[in-house]
Amino acid sequence: MVRIAISLLTVITLFASNPIPSIEMSFLQNSPKMLYTQFASKGHINISFPEPISFSDQISNQQAFFLFHEIFSSYTTLEFFSERHFLFPEGTSSILKARWSFKDNKNNNQYVFHVFFFLIANDSSKTELGQSSLKISEIKAEKI
């Protein structure tokens, strides 16, 4: 009985601190506000996108919100889904690999990127079970 309770608690903890559904929904709904809640609140966020977005810099979470506001108003997401999630053994960081296809609203050109999210433990936002939730500290993309 104790084993079942521990297993159930572990599963609940993983789902409670799992940012992947929120990241996916923010891209699918073109919502910078929803994505903003997934950004690390301390330090800078490294963001790098190839053309047609052409952006690479370290910015604050507020600046990242405005960047994604511009991106989501210029490009419409056609599809976004996670392909792999690499969780590091200590549980304090992970990498999410996703596929993002979108179109340019000006000329209807379509693009497909692999997007990599580096997620780190954010002590300022603990889950109900007292564990640190994972937040985005870096976003890198490459054209497919």
KOLNU-444398 format. One record per residue (C-alpha): residue in three letters; x, y, z. Coordinates in steps of 0.02 Angstrom, whole numbers, plus 50000, padded with zeros to 5 digits. Layout:
BEGIN
AlaXYZ/...
***
This chain:
BEGIN
Met500005000050000/Val501425011950043/Arg502265008149876/Ile500675012649782/Ala500515028949879/Ile502325033549843/Ser502125029349658/Leu500525039549647/Leu501355054149736/Thr502815053649614/Val501655053949463/Ile500635068349535/Thr502245077949571/Leu502855075649392/Phe501215081949320/Ala501095096449441/Ser502825102949395/Asn502715098649210/Pro502765114649104/Ile502605105648937/Pro500705106948916/Ser500775125648954/Ile502185128548830/Glu501255118848696/Met499625128148727/Ser500485145148726/Phe501175141848551/Leu499575133848486/Gln498555148648549/Asn499885161548501/Ser499825167748681/Pro501345177248746/Lys500455179548912/Met500305160748938/Leu502135158248887/Tyr502685172149005/Thr502095161849154/Gln503345148449103/Phe504865160049100/Ala506145159549241/Ser505875174949348/Lys507705177349397/Gly509135181149280/His509055182549092/Ile508285171348962/Asn509385166748814/Ile508355166748654/Ser508995162748480/Phe507945160848322/Pro508555159448141/Glu507745168547995/Pro506395173847966/Ile506305178948150/Ser508175182748162/Phe508395186048347/Ser509785181448468/Asp510065189448639/Gln509935187848828/Ile508385196848888/Ser507295198349044/Asn505685188649060/Gln504705204849028/Gln505695208248869/Ala505385190148816/Phe503525193148838/Phe503605208048718/Leu504695198248596/Phe503435184048590/His502015196448576/Glu502855202748417/Ile503245185048354/Phe501475178648384/Ser500695193948301/Ser501825191948147/Tyr501785173048131/Thr500335161048156/Thr500675143848229/Leu500075129748119/Glu500725115648228/Phe501735113848388/Phe502125097748480/Ser503475091148592/Glu504565077548518/Arg505685073348664/His505915078148845/Phe507615074948925/Leu507535075849114/Phe509225076849200/Pro509455064349344/Glu509485077149485/Gly507795083849425/Thr508345101949431/Ser508395104449243/Ser507805097049080/Ile507775100148893/Leu506185099948790/Lys506345097448603/Ala504825102948504/Arg504305105048323/Trp503505121548276/Ser502755125348106/Phe502095142648072/Lys501675154647932/Asp502175172547902/Asn500605183147908/Lys501285195447778/Asn501695183447637/Asn500985166447694/Asn502705158147683/Gln502795142947795/Tyr504255137847906/Val504675123248019/Phe505875124348167/His506545112548297/Val506415122548458/Phe507425117848613/Phe506875124148784/Phe508115122948928/Leu507105121949088/Ile507805124949261/Ala507125123349437/Asn506345139549495/Asp506285139849685/Ser505165155249687/Ser503725145049615/Lys503525128949711/Thr502195116049675/Glu500885111449804/Leu502025097249859/Gly503465109249894/Gln504515104849743/Ser505255117949629/Ser504385119449462/Leu505385119849301/Lys505425136449207/Ile506135141649039/Ser507875149149048/Glu508395146948866/Ile507555144748696/Lys508535140148541/Ala507835135748371/Glu508495128848208/Lys507675127348038/Ile507205109947980/
***
